C-alpha cells in the first residue's frame, strides 16, 4: 500500500468584535500576546494593509482588522501548518495553539474562517485521481484528470472558478497538485487539498462531523498502474461509474487528525504561570 498522511494546512481564525473600539482593544492585546510568545516578530505591510507574523523572512501568518456591514472582526490567517520544513512547521503549529489558548482564556468569541484538510501521498502526481461524488448544480467542474500548470507545477482544480470573487465566495474548493515540486522537496509528494472557506464556517464552525463529512464528497484514488487509471477515467466519462476501482485504490481522510486538531484549538488555555496547556 502506498504511504500517505492526513494533514491540516492553512487555517484562519475569525475573532468577533462588538464595535470599532473593542476591535482596537482586542487587536492590541492579540499583538501583545503574539510578541510575548517570541515565536515570531510582527511587521505591518503597507502594501497589503496587513500585519505579517514573521519567522526570519518567512511569513507564518497575517493579522488584519476588518468590518463588513457594521460587523467588526479580526482575522488571523496561517499560511500553512505543513510545508515539510520542520522548524517552520513546528513554529506555525506552536503559534496557532498559543493564539487559540489566549483566545480561549480571555473568552473572546471566535470561529474558524478557513481550514485546509489534505491527503499527502508519497507518489508522482500522475498516479493520483480525484472524483467529486456530490456535484452541485451551480458549480462548473473540470473534466476528470484535467491538468493546468502554474510555475511548472501540475495542478488539477476539481471545481472551476475563473474569477477571484467566485473563488472567495465559494463554500469550498478542492484540488490536486504536485506538492514536492511546489515546495522543492527532495522527494516525490502529491497533495489532495480540500479548502473549506468562510461561508462554510458561517454554519458549521468547529463541527468535526461536518468537516469530515465534507471530505467524503470526494473520492481520492491512487494507481500504481497508469493504464488502470486511464481505464477508470474512460469508464467514468462513459458510464459515471467507478466499478473498476478497488478498495486499495482509495485513500481515506484520517478523521482522528481532524478531531485532534479541533480539540487542541478549542481546549488549549493559558495557566496561572503563563504556560500553554493542552488538555489530553
N, C-alpha and C positions, 0 to 999 in steps of 0.2 A: 504494500500500500504506500502511496506517495505521502511524504511528510508535509503536513500543513498545520497552521495555527490560527486560532481566532484572536484578533487584536482590536483594541479600541484606539482610534487615531484622533482626528480633530474633534474638539469639544468646545461648545460655547455655553456660557452661563449668563442668564438674564436676571439682573437684580432690580426688583421693583422699588420705585421711589414715589412718595405721595405728592411731592411738589419739587420745584427747582431748588429750593433751599435745602431740603432733605437730600436731594441728589448730590448737591455740592458737598454736604457734610459727609455722606457715606463715601463719596469718591475720595475725599481727603483721608478718611480712616482706612479705606482699602489700600490706597497708595502707601500710607504709613506702615500698614501691616506687611505689605509686599517687601518694602525696603528692609524691614526688621528681620525678615527671613534670611536675607543675604544670599538668596538663590540667584537673583537677577538684579540688574540695575534698571531704572526707569528713565526713558528719554522720550520727549514729545517730538513727534514727526509732523512738522507744519504742513508738509505736502499732503498727507493723508488725514490730517487732523485726528491723530490717534496717539496714545502713549504706547511705546514699544517696550516690552519686557525683555531685556537683552541678557544673554549669557555670552560674554565676549561680543562678537559681532553678529551673533545669531539671534534672531527674533523668536522667542519661545511662545509669546502670546502678545495680544494687543488689548488695550483697555480704552473704552470710549464712553462718553456721556451722550445720550440721545433722548429725543422726545418725539412722540407721534400722537397727534390728536389730543394734546394735553396730557398724554401718558408719559411720565418721565421714567427713565431706566438707565442702568449702567450695563454694559455688555463686556464680558471678558472672553476672548476667543483664543483658544490654544491651537497653534498651527499644526500640531501633530504629536501624539504621545509615542508613536512607534516609527522611528526613522532608521532603526538599526545602527544608530550611532549611540553607543551605550551610555556615555556620560551625559549626552544631551537628553536622551530618553529618561534617564533617572532624574535629571533636573526638572524636566517637564512634568513628570508624574508627581514629584515632591511639591512642585509649585501648585498644581491644581488641588492636591489634597490639603495643603496648608491654607489655601484661599477658601476652600469649602469648609474647613474646620473653623476658620474665622467667621464665616457667614452663619454657620450653624450655632456657634457660641453666642454671637451677637443677636441671633434671632432675626436677622434681616431676611425677608422673604425673597426667594429666588427660584428659578427653574432652569431646566435645560433649554437651550435655543438651537442647538445643533449637536449631533452625535454621529460620528462615522464608525460603523462596525465593519470589520474587514476579515476576509479569509486570505491569509498569506500562504501560498503554495510554492514549494521549492521545486519549480519546474519551469520550462520555457513557456512563454506566452501562447505559442501555437497549440499547446497541448490542453488548453482550457476553453471552456464554452459556458456561457450563461444564458439561461432562458427565463423570461418573465412568465410566471404562472397566472398572474392576476392583472391582466391588461385593463386599462381604463379607457373609456370611450373618448375622452377629451385629450388624450395624450398620443403623440406620434412616436412610434417605436422604430428603432433601427432594424434593418434586416439582420437575421441571425449571422453572427460572426463578422459583422461589418467592422472594418478597422480604419481608424484615422491615425495620422502621425503628428505629434506635437513635439518639436525639438528632437525628432528622431525616435520618440518613444511611442510604440504602438499602443493604441487605446481603443477600446470598444465601449461606446456610450450606449446603454440599453435604451434610454429614452432620448428623444431629440428635442432639445430646447435651443433653437438658433439664436434667441435674443437673451441678453443678460437679465432683463427684468423677468422673463419667463423662468429662467433658472432660479432666480431669487424667490419667486412666488410659488415654486413647486413644493409640494409636501415632502417629496423625497426624490432622490436621483441615485442611479446605480451605474457603475462602470467597472470594466476590467482593464488593467494596464500592466505594463512591464515595470514593476517596482524596482527591480535590480538595475535597470538602465537609468531610470529617473534619479535614483539616489547614488548611482555609480558604485554599486556594491560589488564586492569581489566574488559574488556567487549569483546564481540564477534565482530570481524570485518574481512571481506573478501575483498580483493582488486583485481580488474582487472586493469592491467597496460599496457599501450602501450608506448614503448620506441622508440622514433624517434631519429635515430643516425646521426652521422656526414655526411654520404653520402646523407641522406635525405635533409639536410640543405645546401648542395652544390648548390641545385637548388631552394629550397623553402624559405629559410631564414625566415623572420618574417611574412610570409603569413598566416593569420588566417584561411582563407577559405580552404587552402590546408591542414593545420594542423587538422582542424575539419573534413575535408573530409577523412583523413587517419583513423580517429577513426570510420568512418562509414563502414570501411572494416570488422568490427567485430560486431556480434550480441551478446550482453551481456544479459543473462537471469537469472531471479530469480524464484524459485519454492517454494511455501510453502508446497507442497506435493511432496516428493521424488519419489513416484510411477509415477506421471505425468512426472517428469524429465526423468525417465527411459524409459517411452513410447516415449518421444520426441527423445531420443538418438537412440532408436531402429528404429523409423521411418526415422530419418535422415540417419542412416547407411544403411537402406534398400532402401530408395527412394530419398535420398538427399533433403528431404523436411522438412520444419518447419511449416506445416499446423496446427499442434496441439497447436502451440504457440499462446497465446492470447496477446492482447496489454498490459495488466497489467503485463505480464511476462518480458517485455522488459525494460531494464534500459538504459537511454539515457545520453550521454555526454552533459553537460550544456555549450553551446558554449560561453555564456557570461563570464564564468570563464576564458576560454582561451583568449578571446578578451581583457578582463580587464587586465589580466597578461601581455600580449604582449604590450598593450598600456602603461602600467606602466613602463615597461622596456625601451621602445623606446622613451618615452617623459620625464622621470624624468630628472631633472637637478639640478645643484648647483647654488644658487643665489649669489649675491654680498657679502652677510654676511656669506656664507659658509653653509647655510641651504639647506637641500634636499627638492626640490619642485616637487610634482607630480601633473601636471595639471588635472583638473576634466573634 
